[in-house]
Amino acid sequence: KWDLAASSGTTPPNSLCTSVWLEITLESTIGIPCSFSEINDAAVSSQLVSIPRIKGFLFIQIVFNNCTIPIQVRNNFFMKKKITIGSRGSKLALLYAQKVKEKIIEVTNFIDQDINIKKISTKGDEILDTRLSDIGGKGLFSSSIEQQLQKNNIDIAVHALKDMPAIETNGLLTDTFLERTDAREIAIINGNKKFKDLKQNAVIGTSSYRRQFQIKKIRPDVSCKLIRGNVDTRIKKLADGEYDAIILSYAGIKYLKLEDKISEIFSIEEIIPSAGQGIIAIQCRKNDGDMISMLKKINHKETYKRAHAERNILKILEGDCETAVGIHSKIDENKITVEAELFSLDGSQRFYEKKSDKLENFRELGNEIGQILKIKSNNTYKR
């Protein structure tokens, strides 16, 4: 290119020499062919004539703003080279984190080696003999991961949305959701029976007050017994005869490819699931503009609306691990329908509400249902 520039035997315009130099420099530096041919001599000259007086980054910014390097490449030049995802260490949690990693790779120029998944131990995973509501609630599964996010030790955190507290942690943002998996509940039963065929006073393993009250609505005679631990641990306890059946989320069983273990799938009408069940949530720092921009590319729009509608009910109720509430939404074209059932502390009273609205009012609908349930229940769901 230099020979071409000098072939006329006369000195070419300063702007042309400089633009050719920039093309060669950038091509050898970042490995991408660049062209300044769309810039006229006057434009280049006016911006580059004062280069000796321009320092570092300002010079690079002028170059990048005026050359025809693809926008994606230009953005990647400034983006950091690695992403660290924080996750619980269970098999299921790591599958969720891997799914997020794959989605990021799909929409960016990051490759597998650029994204690291960091296992983080949580109190919820360490204390397995006590009900969560007795030792701190849902935050036990997320607080340790959030602390790593606040300390800049990870870039994003991946959670099962149903395990997150309703109120966002200061300085953090949970506003990205992957497409929802099946939200329904399933039963795994010894002998692969149907739930209605269980023996009288059968022992059902669950750690959730909501599931306990909903199950007893179907079979008042059964006895519910606390069960904790990951899915494999629970299935082993069932096989060892500690329980006659266990209730789990269909989404987790699907990710673990354990569908062959399922004895029965409950309909939404039979058991309304937990708010956000089947949704993978991604959390980042509220001031991390680059990460927020990137996460927008993997955000599933319909799931985003359903997640906020459902969680707004929890926020109004100020729900925690002890709040026995099932919440589920569905979208039909431009309409969203949300239903919820709330139980009193002892499970003896049930408060139900179902409403629809225009899709654009998804947040308001959640707030409205939350307020209705709060009034109907007269706070009997709280201590």
N, C-alpha and C positions, 0 to 999 in steps of 0.2 A: 504493500500500500504506500510505503514511503517513496518507492521508486516511481509509482504512478503519480504521486503528488508532485514530483520534481521533473517529470518527463518533458514538460514543455520548455525547460531550460530557463524558465523565469521563476521567481519565488511566488508561490501561490498566496492567496490572502491568509492572514494570520488565523482567521476563524476556521478555514478549511484545514490547515495544518493541525490546529488544535483538536478539531473534531475527529480527524483521522487518528491522531495520537490517543484520544479518549477511547475510540473504538477498539484499537489494538490493546490498550491497557486493560480495559474492562473485560475483553474477550479472554485474555490470558489470565486474569485474576479470578473471574467467577465462572469461566467456562461457557458463557452464553454469548452468541453473536449479538452485537448491538449496532444500532444504526442511528446516526444523527442527520440522515439525509432529509428528514422532514423539517429540519430547522433551517431557516434561511441564514445567510452569512451574517447579516446585521444582528439577528437575534443571538447567535452564538457569540459574536464578537462583543456585543454589549454586555453579556453576562460573564464572559471569560477574560476580558481585557484586564480586569482588576484581580485576577486569580492570585498574583503574588501577595495581595493584601488580605486574601481570604484564608481563614484557618480551618483545618481539619474537616469537621462534620459539615460545615456550611458549604464547602466545596463539593463534598460528596452529594449533599442534598440537591444542589443545582444540577449536577450531572444526572442524578437519578430522575429528577423531575422533568428533564428535557429529552432524555433518550427514549428510544422505543423498546426498552426492555419490558417484557410482559409484567403487568401489575403484580401477579402472584410472585414472580421472582423478586421484584423490587421489595415486596413485603417480607419475603423470606430472608432477605439480606439482613433485615433489622431484627427478625424474630430470634429468640434464643433457640439453641440447637437441640435441647433435650426437654422432655416433659416427664415429670414424676407424678404418678397416680397413687394416691393413698387408699388403701382398702383393708378391711378386716382380713384375717388370714384363713378363714374357713374356705372349703372347696367351693361352696356356692358363691360366696362374696368375691372370690378370685375369678370365677366365671363371669360375674357381672363386670368386674374391672376389665377383663379381657375383651368383653363386648364393647365397652367404651373405647378402649384402645383401637380396636378394629374400625370403629366408626370414625375416629379422628384420622386414621390413616387413609380412609376412603375419601375424605374431603380436603386433605392437605397434602403437602409434599413430604411429610414425615414418613419415615420407614420404621420397621419393627424395632431396630436398635436404638432409635431416637426416643422411644417411650418406655419408661421403666415403671413396673408395678411394685410398690413398696408395701409389704405386709405390716400392719400395725395392730398390736394386741389391744383389745378393749376390755373393760371391766365386765361387760356383759358376756364376753366369751370366757372369762376367767372364773366367774362366780356362777356355778351351775346347779346349786342345790336350793336356791331361794327364788321366790317370785320377784320379777323385775320391779314391780311397784313397791316392794318392801326395801329395796336397796338403791333407789334413785331414779327408776323409770327408764323411758326410752333413750334418754341421753347417754346411758351406759354403753350403747352400741356406736355412738357417734362422737362423743366428746373427745376421746383420745385422738381420733383422726382429725377432728377440727382444730385441736391444739397444734398439731403438726402443720396444718394449713396456715394457721395464724403466725407460726414461727418461720414461715417460708421454707420449711423442710420438704414440702410437697407442693405441687402446682394446682392439683385438683383432687377432690375427694369423691369417691363413689359410694353411694348408699342404696339400700333398699328403702324406698320412700316411706313405706309403712312403719319402719323402725325409727324414723326421725321425729324429734319433738315438733310440735306445731309452731312454736315461736322460733324464728331464725336467730342464730348466734350473731352477736355484734361483730360487724366488720366482714361478715361472710354473706354469700349470695347463693341460694339454691333456686335456680331458675331455668335449668336445662334438664330435659327428661327424654329418655329413649322411648320408642314406641312401646305401648303397654302390652304385656303378655297377658294370658288368660287370668282374670282376677278371681276366679272361683275357688272354693275350698274343696278338698278331697279327703276321703277316709281311706286309711290302710287298715284292714281288719284281719285278724288271725283267722285262717281257714278261708280267706277270700269271700266272706259272706257279704250280704247287703246289710245296711245299717238297721233296717227294720227287723232283720232276722237275728240280731244279737240277742244273747240270753238276757233274762231279767237281771237287772242290777249290774249290767256289764260295766267294766272299768274303762273309762275313756281318758287318754292322755292328752292334755292341753295345758298351756301356760297362760291362756288368755281368758279373762272374765267374759269378754264378748262371746267367744266360741262356747264357753261353758253354758251361758244363758241361752244361746241360740240352739245348742244341741238338746238341752233339756226342754225346749219348746217343742222339739220333734219327738223326743223320747224322755218323758219326765222321770222314768224309773232309773235311768243310768246314773252312774256315779263318776264324777270328774276328778281326776287326780293330776297333780302338778307333774309336768315333764319338761325338762330343759335339755339343751345340747343341740348339736347340729343334726341335720336330717339323718345321716348314717347312724349316729348314736341313738336317735329316737327309734329308728327301725329295728336296731339290735335289741333295745329294751322291750319292744313289742314282741319280737321273736323269742326272747327269753321268758315271756309269759308275765311280765310285770303289768301289762295292759291287755285289754281285749281289742282295742282299736286306738288309733291316733288320728288326729285331724291336722292337716298341713295345707299350705297354699299350693295350688296347682302350678303356679309360675315356677316355684323352686324345684318341684319335681320334674318339670319339663326341662329346665336348664341342666339338671343332673342326669337326664335321660333315664329316669326311673319310672316311667309311665306304666311299665308292666307290674309294678307293685300296687297300683291303684285298685281299690275294691269298689269305690263309688265316687262319683263327682256330684257335688251338691249344686243345684241351680241357684242363681242369685236370689230367687224368690224364697228358697228354703233357708239359705244363710247369706245375709248381706255381708260382704267382706270388709276388711279394714280399709280406711281411707288410704288411697295410694297403693293398694296391694297390686302386685304385678308390674310396678313401675320402678325403673332404675333412675335414680336422681344423681345429678352431677353438681358438685358445689365448688365454688372458687372464692377468691378474695374479692370483695366488693370494689376495690380500687385497681384490680388487675384488668385494665382495658383490653390488652391483647388477648388474654384468655377468654374474656367475655365475648369478644368478637368471634373467636374461633368456635366457641361452644354453640353460638347461635346457628352455626352450619349443621350441627347434628341434633338440634332441638326438634322434636316431633310436635308439630303444631296442635294436633288434636289432643294428644296426651297432655301437653302443656296446659290446655284449657280445662281438661278433666281434673288434673292434679290440683290446680288452684281452686277450682270450684269445691272439690272435696275437702281440701285442707282449710279452706276458709270456714267451713263448719266447725272444724276442730279448734280453730283460733277463737271463734266466738264462744264456744263451750269451754275454752281454756282446758282442753282435753289433755290427759296424760295416760300413763300405762294403766291406771286404775279405772279410767273412763271406758265403760262398756258400750261402745258405739260402732255400728256398722254403717258404712257410707259407700255409695256406688253411683256412678254417673254413666250416661251414654249419650252419644251425639247422633242425631238423625238429620242430615243435611244442615239446615240453618237453625236447628233447635237442639237445646241441651236439656236433658231430664236428669234430675238428681233425687235419689231417695236415701233416707237415713232412718235408722232405728236406734234409740237410746234407751238404756236400761237403768233403773235405780240401782243403788249400791248393792242391794241384796238380790237383785234380779227379779223381784216380785212384780215390778211395774215396767211396762214397755211403752215408749212414746215414739210414734212413727209419723213421718212426713215425706211427701213426694210432690215435687213441683217441676214445671217446665218453663222455659223462657227462651228468648232469642239467644243464639249462640254468643253474640257479642256481650251479653250480660252475664257471662259465666261467673265472674267474681261476685257480682251482686246477688246472684241466685244462691250461692253458697252462704253468703252472709245472712240472707233472709231465712233460709232453712235453719241455720244455727240459732237465730233469734227466736224463731217459732218453737224449736225444741227446748230452748232454755226456759221459755215461759211455760210451756206445757208441763215440763218436768218439775218446775218450781225448785230447781237445784237439788232434787233428791238423788242425783247421780254423783254428788260431791260430798266429801266428809265435812 
